């Protein structure tokens, strides 16, 4: 029984690692499209073409993203904004941390009262 649990946990970890690897490929594709947009002005079209291609759909699926038209539109909007993925992710992470800290402070005040 423990061998089954250990094997399942190992397989789950391997799957998570593979998903993260493919997510990194998606982020790299977004950065490439943003660079194309700044240089040639066709970034949103490039990411849409990639996301609709067979390889793009496969990568999105392996990253845990459903490759539907709504996702393609979201990728195009993201590229159109022109914000690199590293900047967008760090700002989002910073806002999340700030919101969590504010929630903890509010809970601490509520317990003190």
VEXDREN-2710 file (C-alpha; in Angstrom, 1 decimal):
% VEXDREN-2710
k/r/px/py/pz
1/UNK/0.0/0.0/0.0
2/UNK/2.8/2.4/0.9
3/UNK/4.5/1.6/-2.4
4/UNK/1.3/2.7/-4.3
5/UNK/1.1/5.9/-2.3
6/UNK/4.8/6.7/-2.8
7/UNK/4.5/6.0/-6.6
8/UNK/1.4/8.1/-6.9
9/UNK/3.1/11.0/-5.0
10/UNK/6.1/10.7/-7.2
11/UNK/4.0/10.7/-10.4
12/UNK/2.1/13.7/-9.2
13/UNK/5.3/15.6/-8.5
14/UNK/6.7/14.7/-12.0
15/UNK/3.4/15.9/-13.6
16/UNK/3.6/19.2/-11.7
17/UNK/7.2/19.7/-12.8
18/UNK/6.3/19.0/-16.4
19/UNK/3.3/21.4/-16.2
20/UNK/5.6/24.1/-14.9
21/UNK/8.1/23.5/-17.7
22/UNK/5.4/23.9/-20.3
23/UNK/4.1/27.0/-18.5
24/UNK/7.6/28.5/-18.8
25/UNK/7.4/27.8/-22.6
26/UNK/4.1/29.7/-22.8
27/UNK/5.7/32.6/-20.9
28/UNK/8.7/32.6/-23.3
29/UNK/6.3/32.6/-26.2
30/UNK/4.5/35.6/-24.7
31/UNK/7.8/37.4/-24.3
32/UNK/8.8/36.7/-27.9
33/UNK/5.5/38.0/-29.1
34/UNK/5.9/41.2/-27.0
35/UNK/9.3/41.7/-28.5
36/UNK/7.9/41.2/-32.0
37/UNK/5.2/43.7/-31.2
38/UNK/7.7/46.3/-30.2
39/UNK/9.9/45.6/-33.2
40/UNK/7.5/44.8/-36.0
41/UNK/4.0/45.7/-34.6
42/UNK/2.6/42.2/-35.1
43/UNK/2.9/40.6/-31.7
44/UNK/-0.8/39.8/-31.0
45/UNK/-1.1/38.2/-34.4
46/UNK/2.0/36.1/-33.8
47/UNK/0.8/34.8/-30.4
48/UNK/-2.6/34.1/-31.9
49/UNK/-1.1/32.2/-34.8
50/UNK/1.1/30.2/-32.4
51/UNK/-1.7/29.5/-29.9
52/UNK/-4.0/28.2/-32.7
53/UNK/-1.3/26.0/-34.2
54/UNK/-1.0/22.4/-33.5
55/UNK/2.2/22.9/-31.4
56/UNK/0.8/25.8/-29.6
57/UNK/-2.4/23.9/-28.6
58/UNK/-0.2/21.0/-27.4
59/UNK/2.0/23.2/-25.3
60/UNK/-1.0/25.1/-23.8
61/UNK/-2.6/21.7/-23.0
62/UNK/0.5/20.4/-21.4
63/UNK/0.8/23.6/-19.3
64/UNK/-2.8/22.9/-18.0
65/UNK/-4.4/25.7/-20.1
66/UNK/-7.5/24.9/-22.2
67/UNK/-6.5/26.1/-25.7
68/UNK/-9.9/27.7/-26.6
69/UNK/-10.6/31.0/-28.4
70/UNK/-11.1/32.8/-25.1
71/UNK/-7.5/31.9/-24.1
72/UNK/-6.2/33.1/-27.5
73/UNK/-8.0/36.4/-27.0
74/UNK/-6.5/36.8/-23.5
75/UNK/-3.0/36.0/-24.8
76/UNK/-3.5/38.6/-27.6
77/UNK/-4.7/41.2/-25.0
78/UNK/-1.7/40.5/-22.8
79/UNK/0.7/40.9/-25.7
80/UNK/-1.1/44.1/-26.7
81/UNK/-0.4/45.6/-23.3
82/UNK/3.3/45.2/-23.9
83/UNK/4.2/44.3/-20.3
84/UNK/6.9/41.6/-20.1
85/UNK/5.8/38.5/-18.2
86/UNK/8.5/38.8/-15.5
87/UNK/7.2/42.4/-14.7
88/UNK/3.6/41.4/-14.8
89/UNK/4.1/38.4/-12.5
90/UNK/6.2/40.3/-10.0
91/UNK/3.7/43.1/-9.8
92/UNK/0.8/40.6/-9.4
93/UNK/2.8/38.8/-6.7
94/UNK/3.5/42.0/-4.9
95/UNK/-0.2/43.0/-4.9
96/UNK/-1.2/39.5/-3.6
97/UNK/1.3/39.8/-0.8
98/UNK/0.1/43.3/0.1
99/UNK/-3.5/42.1/0.1
100/UNK/-2.6/39.1/2.3
101/UNK/-0.7/41.4/4.8
102/UNK/-3.7/43.8/4.9
103/UNK/-6.0/40.9/5.6
104/UNK/-3.8/39.6/8.4
105/UNK/-3.6/43.1/9.9
106/UNK/-7.4/43.4/9.8
107/UNK/-7.8/40.0/11.5
108/UNK/-5.3/41.0/14.2
109/UNK/-7.2/44.2/14.9
110/UNK/-10.5/42.3/15.1
111/UNK/-9.0/39.8/17.6
112/UNK/-7.6/42.7/19.7
113/UNK/-10.9/44.5/19.9
END
